[in-house]
Amino acid sequence: MVTPQLPQTHTSYTLMAKQNCRSKISSIFSDGFLFAGASIVALLVVWAFWSFMNTSPNADPSFLTTSADQNSALKTPVDPVSLGFNLRYDPPDPTFYDDPDLSYTMEKPIKNWDEKRRQWLNLHPSFIPGAEERILMVSGSQSTPCKNPIGDHLLLRFFKNKVDYCRIHGYDIFYNNILLQPKMWSFWAKMPAIKAAMIAHPETEWIWWVDSDAAFTDMDFKLPLDRYKDHNFVVHGWEKLLYEQQSWTSINAGVFLIRNCQWSMDLMETWAKMGPQSPEYDKWGEILRTTFKDKIFQESDDQSGLAYLLLKEKEKWGNKIYVEGGYYFEGYWVEIVGTYDNITDRYLAIEKSEGRLRRRHAERVSENYANVWEEHLKEAGYGRYSWRRPFITHFTGCQPCSGDHNQMYSGETCFDAMQKALNFADNQVLRKYGYMHKDLLDSSSVFPVPFNFPA
Ligand SMILES: *[C@@H]1O[C@H](CO)[C@@H](O)[C@H](O)[C@H]1NC(C)=O
């Protein structure tokens, strides 16, 4: 994969988000408070794509080395899609599942997880080939119907989008819609779900948390896992913004990759201590607010907490956390949505000139055609100002379920943008089924794709 270049930019947008609907964006706070009603403190943040750096030395995929602490049994590289798992075999030999003291809950830490996982894999050898690259996507939303009348419909479409992406690449997906720890509400809810998913899936190496309001808008792009070989956690962000500006929005905790290992169990234990179920919650609210000058709300939140661990406990945690700024590991919809039309045109022009891309094929072999696309995308770049399809478009501030969207944009702007993103993605999928949307804003109609389209 080509090392992406990120351009310098000083564009800024003003963005407001309600306090309880935290706006997770890369921004630098500057303007001040805004009160939008007795019980709602809105916060005003200045969005600033602040001196994007070229990718850090870390982002160079050539740094790859073999990590010593990996089980050699996990190392056989096999195309995960072609695996033949033995789904009916669970030998009577005791594993961690048989230990009455082992708990899935956040309250009770897990020890020796690497060893336990390895032991389970050795007893279930059909899951060993390809284990090192295996990914389980985890997402979720609330347990009750959405307040926004179209909220559940939108969440269904966002979920469908994730299912499509996972099916194309042979990943599993787990969608959780209940608070596993009742006090860990909102953005804290993902932690117990991730811990539970790690225990439920010892065969998977990575858990990929993707917020319910994030959509895959490049169905072909795959995570450059090789780049993360020496790391246990990957998050989108800007290290310069974090280390030089101490901004809590220098990273986005709405999408991350976390390795299924003891380090991650320990990280989540430490991280969860900052959460609302913890006696230290108020203390952490203070600490995080003092640490991040641009954090104007009192409550401890997961994103600031993670930024704190990167900043203050770099030796202990930061060195294993990869801050990915080289492509849209997730990206802010406001800067992305306007680019879909031009990107569509660029891609159509490539298809006109490349017969291999016009060939109809089974969805199962899509990755073969993704490789052909790459030959034509060498100049496309990555992330902002590139004409590559943005990997993940994140609808931060749109709040599709509650409808309490950020006051900066109208509900209609959010709604149209979501339709557009979801149909842009859907076109890439439907294409393999012989159909496409005519218009990205028309979710309800499609046309049959002519043979050899778009020659
Ligand atoms: C799309 O392309 C047109 C024509 O090249 C250009 O004028 C316009 O600025 C582009 N729009 C965006 C959002 O990049």
The ligand as a Tripos MOL2 file, in Angstrom:
@<TRIPOS>MOLECULE
LIG
   14    14     1     0     0
SMALL
NO_CHARGES

@<TRIPOS>ATOM
      1 C1        -16.0400   18.3560   -8.7240 C.3       1 LIG1
      2 O1        -15.4560   18.5500   -9.9830 O.3       1 LIG1
      3 C2        -15.7250   19.8210  -10.5450 C.3       1 LIG1
      4 C3        -15.2080   19.8240  -11.9550 C.3       1 LIG1
      5 O2        -13.8760   19.3830  -12.0120 O.3       1 LIG1
      6 C4        -15.1240   20.9100   -9.6800 C.3       1 LIG1
      7 O3        -15.3850   22.1690  -10.1950 O.3       1 LIG1
      8 C5        -15.7170   20.8020   -8.2760 C.3       1 LIG1
      9 O4        -15.0950   21.7150   -7.4120 O.3       1 LIG1
     10 C6        -15.5490   19.3910   -7.7250 C.3       1 LIG1
     11 N1        -16.2880   19.2680   -6.5000 N.am      1 LIG1
     12 C7        -15.7420   18.8430   -5.3780 C.2       1 LIG1
     13 C8        -16.6330   18.8160   -4.1860 C.3       1 LIG1
     14 O5        -14.5970   18.4630   -5.2840 O.2       1 LIG1
@<TRIPOS>BOND
     1     1     2 1
     2     1    10 1
     3     2     3 1
     4     3     4 1
     5     3     6 1
     6     4     5 1
     7     6     7 1
     8     6     8 1
     9     8     9 1
    10     8    10 1
    11    10    11 1
    12    11    12 1
    13    12    13 1
    14    12    14 2
@<TRIPOS>SUBSTRUCTURE
     1 LIG1         1 GROUP 0 **** ****
